[in-house]
Amino acid sequence: MKTYDYSSLAVPGVRQLRPYTPGKPIAELEREYGVRESIKLASNENPLGASPMALAAIRDELDDLWLYPDANGFELKRALARLHDVDPACITLGNGSNDVLVFLAQAFLQPGLEAVFSQYCFAVYPIACQMVGAEMRVAPALPADSPMPLGHDLRAMYQRVGPDTRMVFIANPNNPTGTWLEAARVKDFIGSLPPHTLCVVDEAYTEYADGDRLGNAAGWLREFPNLVVTRTFSKAYGLAGLRVGYALSNPGVADLLNRVRPAFNVNSLALTAARAALDDQAFIDHSREVNAAGMRQLQDGLEGLGLKVLPSAANFVLVDFGRPVAAIDEALLRAGIIVRPVANYGLEQHLRITIGRPEQNSRLLKSLADILGRT
Ligand SMILES: *Cc1c(COP(=O)(O)O)cnc(C)c1O
């Protein structure tokens, strides 16, 4: 039987695509390494788990699982509209915010059109752009010795915006660097863009960040018609496994995003849990406090080991080991600790570490001290 070279059949963008590299799941580590009681500090999940109110809401929803979910997400959108003081018509729900990033590329990009983003930006932006064959204009990041090492250089990004640029991506704070931009600088940047260029501000970690410095882009929608803000329930809300995120934009943009959105992209448990999680402000406040204390614990401990920790406004830190980290990462896995290598970003001397609970942070620091003492 003749076999086809299917890769020659794929559209060019897909042929060159390399899939997103996720953090290693705990079960996979335990299967492969025969270790137990391992911890995962690799995917910026909330180490406290999910909001108890969200979990209770899911249990009540189980009897209705035979029904299709509400394709319009009416209740969740109504709650989000109230939270952000916008019309529900400004909201696009996604199966995680990854989903809405893909809708943006599908709705606004194609070969011959361009997207601008920064070196070391979140890996999903180039994947979404490549998939639809758009031109990617990558701005060099700020240098390693700047106050915001490896962060977005807005000036360099602006220089890459042209007549065919339909979209600019900013993550504030950014993953995997943790670096951030002051609110006033982001607003100046959005205001300077031509009207045909959408500015996507990805606020996946905003619940952890200092709102006075980074601002709240969701509150700027009336000022900037070309602004799109993305948010997620995967990080501070602790619902990564359910997959819910959303975009806020002007209603015209939301209408277009909703045309490419599959009707039932957010399942009924996710809709219910997200809706309930919004009411649990105490859980978010507690998560913020645990994160701030863990950030100090990890920064102090890692610097005590002679490592360089990049400034972070999120729930993780990027650590510069000053040498290739593959062996260190491997030794951590053997010790039952999963962190995130970032070689796929071109960062072979760094590891990204999610801030855990105090005892998890201590265990990581102790293991690292052992490993660095040996190697
Ligand atoms: C984690 C993350 C997301 C989204 O994750 P979802 O689980 O798809 O909502 C988006 N942007 C950044 C920068 C992230 O780190």
PDBQT file of the ligand as one rigid body, heavy atoms in Angstrom, charges set to zero:
ROOT
HETATM    1  C1  LIG A 401      -0.933  30.072  31.736  1.00  0.00    +0.000 C 
HETATM    2  C2  LIG A 401      -0.999  31.213  30.782  1.00  0.00    +0.000 A 
HETATM    3  C3  LIG A 401      -2.106  31.431  29.957  1.00  0.00    +0.000 A 
HETATM    4  C4  LIG A 401      -3.301  30.610  29.846  1.00  0.00    +0.000 C 
HETATM    5  O1  LIG A 401      -3.538  29.478  30.224  1.00  0.00    +0.000 OA
HETATM    6  P1  LIG A 401      -4.956  28.797  30.077  1.00  0.00    +0.000 P 
HETATM    7  O2  LIG A 401      -4.851  27.671  31.022  1.00  0.00    +0.000 OA
HETATM    8  O3  LIG A 401      -5.081  28.382  28.638  1.00  0.00    +0.000 OA
HETATM    9  O4  LIG A 401      -5.987  29.803  30.441  1.00  0.00    +0.000 OA
HETATM   10  C5  LIG A 401      -2.126  32.532  29.142  1.00  0.00    +0.000 A 
HETATM   11  N1  LIG A 401      -1.118  33.395  29.118  1.00  0.00    +0.000 NA
HETATM   12  C6  LIG A 401      -0.053  33.242  29.883  1.00  0.00    +0.000 A 
HETATM   13  C7  LIG A 401       1.016  34.251  29.842  1.00  0.00    +0.000 C 
HETATM   14  C8  LIG A 401       0.055  32.141  30.731  1.00  0.00    +0.000 A 
HETATM   15  O5  LIG A 401       1.149  31.967  31.469  1.00  0.00    +0.000 OA
ENDROOT
TORSDOF 0
